[in-house]
Amino acid sequence: MKSNYKPLGDFIREVNNRDTKLEVDLLLGVSIQKKFIPSIANTIGTDMSTYKIIKRNQFAYGPVTSRNGDKISIALLEDYDEAIVSQAYTPFEVKDTNELLPEYLMMWFRRPEFDRYARFMSHGSAREIFGWEEMCNTRLPIPSITKQREIVKEYNVIQNRIALNQQLIQKLEETAQAIYKQWFVDGVDRENLPEGWRIEKLEKFTKMKYGKMLDSELFLEKGYPVFSGYGVRGYYSEYMYEEPQILVLCRGVSGTGEVRLSPRFSFITNLSIVVEVDNPSISKMYLYYYLKNSDLKSLDSGSAQSMITAGDLYFQEALLPPSVLQMKFDKVANTIMKEIEDKNKENQKLTELKDLLLSKLATIEN
């Protein structure tokens, strides 16, 4: 063990302030993405005076690790002055921020190596616990406070750039959506269509294909993205489509009926139906935005689990403008999508750089 590795218990202390006077309204939970999120717990009839108060720059974590897979739910409160969390969480704080920066410590908690360590050190039979003693016994490098500030600043530069790109991506998506609505929705009467417009069922010009099931044990750390429609689930050695495809989420706990575009060179899982355009006079980008603005959620025919079938989609009607107008929109939309793709690629490289910075924390010297 390197000389600058020290037990975390020397620098942190548990916080156990209860909201006995019911003065705090904001109830948060901790996600496995290591963020505080609004709680969705049903608190009707719950004695909220037992809930714990957490303040800015304090941490909270869930000691029960057996239900989270390979991730530890732990987060640093940075966006609010105070909130309350369930008594199931353990809040704590840094004793002296002149010795250890909370932001530096949170960087250590974001490392996958910390997750693996915490899972290994968890104990219990019915459920595994990474308790306060195990947290305090965690050893990590504590360089000088000056060095910590340098590391945190470098990390924040990357993080802020990623956040800025995400904002730009959202603006670009909103721009494409606004153009679609202006050209094809506003002022268009389906009962009295403009000349050259028509309505056809999807079965006339599309092919529907289900994605394929892929066992998570086959996932790789690098490769082609495995895309469920809900997001990238991992990476695989093969891809199904070179170009982005229109996906309709067809099953899952939420989101059934929502429409997504897959990444390039991706493997599509069975949580989505791929809608392939089978007519060169129909614009893929036009159809994507048309379906995105349609109420496909109403097709949900599942009972125990939400579900939409390819048969359901085939009989959906689509409003089709003249091909010339569709292709004009296709060109504009693809230009915007290229900008979005470039920003996503930049974010992917920035994320890799951020992960590299986190990995180097283990070798930090003063």
N, C-alpha and C positions, 0 to 999 in steps of 0.2 A: 504494500500500500504506500503510495507516495506521501511525502511528509506534509504536503498541504491538504491532504484529505482529512476532514474532521467530522466528528459525529454531529448530525443536524440538531440533536437535542441541546447542544450548547448554544444554539442561536435562536431557537423557537420556543414558544410557550402556548399551551392550549388556552382557548378563550371559551368561556361558558356563561355568556350573558343571556338570560331569558327575557322574552318580551312580556313580562308579567303585567305591565300596564296597557298592553295592546296598543302601543303607540306607532308601530311600524306596519305599513300596509303591503309593502312590496315583498311577495313570496317568490323565492327563486329556488331552482334545483341546479344540479351540476351534471353536465353531459359527459359522455365518454370522449367528446371532442375537447374536453378540458376547458369548457366555457360555462359561465352562469347563464341559465335560460329561465324564462318565466315558467313557474311550476304549473302542471296540468292536473295536479292531485286534487281529488274531491275532498274538500276540507269542511263540508257541511257537518255540523255536530262535533267538530274537532276542537279540543281545548287549545287554542292558539297561544295561550300564555306560556305553554311549555316549549314553544319554538325558540330557536336561538338567533340572537341578533349578530349580524356580521357587518363590519364597517369597511370602508375603502382601504385597500392595501392589506386586508386580511384574507386568509385562505379558508377553504372548506373542502373536505374530501369525504368520500363514502368508504368506510372501513371494510364493508362487505365486498369482496372482490370476485366471488364465485359466479355472480350473475352478469358480469360485464365482459365476458370473453377474455381478451388479453389486454384490455385497457383499464386504467385506474381513473375513476371519476374524481378529479381534483382541479380546482380553479382559483384564480386570484381575482378578487373584486376590484375592478378598475373603472367601471362605468357608472357606479352609483355611490353615494355617500354612505348609505346603509340599506340593509334589507334583512329579511328573516329567512332562515332555512329550517328544514325539518330537524327534529332532535336526532334523526338517524345519522346526520352528518357531524363531523368533528371539525369545528372552526379552530384556527390557530393563527398566530402572528409572529413576525420577526421581532425579537427583543430589542435589537439595536440596529437601525438601518444604516448606521455609520460603519457597521461591520459586515452586514449582509443585506444586499438590495433585494426586496421582494421580487422585483422583475427578473433578477438573475436567478433566484431560486425557482421561479416559475419556468424559466428556460430549462432548468435541470429536470423538472417534473414532466416537461413535454418530450423528453427523450424516450424512445422505445425501450432503451436499456433500463430506465427506471421502472417502466411498466412490468418488464420481465422480472426485475428484482423484487418488486412488490408482490407479484403473483407467487414467486418462489418462496418468499418469506411469510406468505399468508398461511394460516393454520386453522383447523377446526374440522369437524366431521359433517354435520348437517349443512353448514355454510362456512366458507373460508373467510377469515378476517385478517386484514392488515392493520393491526391495532396501533395505538398511540406509542407504545413502547417500540414497536418495529419501525415506526416512522422516525422516532428519535434516534434509533440506532443506525439509520441510514447515513452512510459516509459519502462525502462529496468534496471536491476541491473548492476551497474558499480563498481565492486570490485577494490581493489588496483591493480596497474599495475603488481605487482609481481604475484598476484593471477591469473590475466588474462594470463600472460605468461605460468603459470603452466597448466592452462586449455587448452590453444592453443597447447602446447607441447603434452599433453595427446591425444588430438584430432588428431594431425598430425601423431602420432605414429600409431594410428589405420588406418588413411587414407592411410598412406604410405604402411602399410602391405597389405591393400586391393589392392592398385595399383600394388604392387609386385606380388601378387597372380594373378592378371589379366594378367600381363606380362608372368607369367609362364603358364597360361592357353593358351595364344596365341601361345607360343612356342610348347606346347604339341599338339595343333591342327595342327600347321604347320608340326610337326614331323609325325603325322598320315597321313596327306595329302601327304607328301613326300614319305612315304613308299608305299602308294596306287599307286602313279604315277610310282614309280620304278618297282613295281611288275606287274602292269596291264596296263600301258599306254606306257611307253618308250619302243620302239622297237617292239610293237605289231602292226601287219598289219591286219586290218579288212578284207582285200580282200584275205588274205592268212593266215588264222588263224592257230595257233599251234594246235597240236593234242589234242583233248579233249575239246577244246573251242567251244562255239556255240553262236548263236544269237537267242533270243526269245523275243516275245512281252510281256509286263508286264501283260497282261490279262491271260497269261498262269500260272503265279505263284504268283500273288498278289491279294489282295482285297482292293478296295478303299472305304473309308468312309469319309464323310464330318464331320467336327466338328459341335458342336451344338451352336446355339445362346444363349447367357446368358445376361440378362439385368444387367447393371452395378449396378443397385439399390440392387441387390442380393449379391454384393461383400461383403466380410468380411475383417476385419483387419488381421485375422490369419485363417489358414486352408490350403486347397490344392491349389497349384498355378493354376490360370486360364491363360493358355498359348495360344496366338493367332498365334504363329509363329514369330510375330514381337517382342515378349517379354512377360513377365509376366504382366498381366493387373490388377490383384487383386487376391483375394483368395475366395474359396468357400467351402461349407460343404461336397461336394462330389467330387470324382475323376472318370475319365473314364478309365485310363490305369495305371497299376502298373509300367510297364517298359517303358523306353524311346521309342518313336515311330518316324518313319520317317514322316516328314510333308513337303508337298509342299504348299507354299503360293499361294492361288488360287484367292484372290481378295484383293483390297486395293489401296491406292493412289500410292504406290511404292513397289517394292520388289516381285511382282507377278512372280512366277516361281522359286524363291529361295527355297532352301531345308534346313530344320532345323531338329534337334533332340529335342524332347520335354523332359522336366524334368520327373523324376519318380513321380508317384502318381499325375498326373495332369489332369485338365479338359481342353479339346481342343475346341477352339471356331471355328465358321464357316468361319473364314478367312483362314483356312487351310484344306487340304485333307490329311487324314491319309493313308499311304501306308503300308498295312500289308503284310508281307511275308507269303505265303500260301504253302510253300514247305520246308521241313526240310533240304533239300540238298542245299538250297540257304542261304547264310549268310546275315543277316540283315545289318551288318556293311559294307559288301562289296557293297550291293545295295545302302546304304546311300551315300557312297562316289562316286559310279558310277553316281547316280542321281545328286549329288552335282556338279559333273564335266560335266554334260550334259547341253545343251542349252534349258532348259525348258521354258525360257522366250519367245521363239519363238512361243509357243503354245497359247499365249495371244490372245483371240478372242473377248475381250471386246471393246466397242467403248467409251461410256461415262465413264465407269469404267473398269479397268483392270480385266480380268477374265480368269481362266483356269478351265475346267471341268474334272471330273473323266473320262469321255469318251475320252477326249483328251489324258489323261495319259495312259489309257489302251492300246492304239495302239502304244505307244512308244516302240522302240526296246531296248533291253539291251544285252550287251556283257557279256557272262557268262563263266568264266574260270572253270576248273575242280573243283568239290566240295571240294576235299582235299585241294587245294590251297586257296579256299575261306575260309574254316574253319581255316586254319593256320593264314590267315590275320585277321579273326574274333577274334581270341585269342589275337593277338598283339594289335589290335585296341581297344578291350574291356579293356585291361590292361591300355592303355593310357586314355580311357574314365573314368575309375575308378579314376585315378589320377586327372583328370579334375573335376569330381564330388566331390572329397574330397576337392579340392581347392574352389569350389563353395559353399560347405557347410561351410567351414571356413569363407569365405567372408560373408555369410549370418549371421553367429554368430557375426562377427566383425561389420557388419552393424547394428545389433540389439544393440550392445554395444555402437556404435557411436550415435544411436538414443537415448539411455538411457542417455548418456552424455549431449546431447542437451537438453533433457527434464529437467535435473537437473540444467540447467542454471538459471531457475526461482527461485531456492532456494539458490543460491550462496551467501555466506557471505565472508567478508574480511578474 
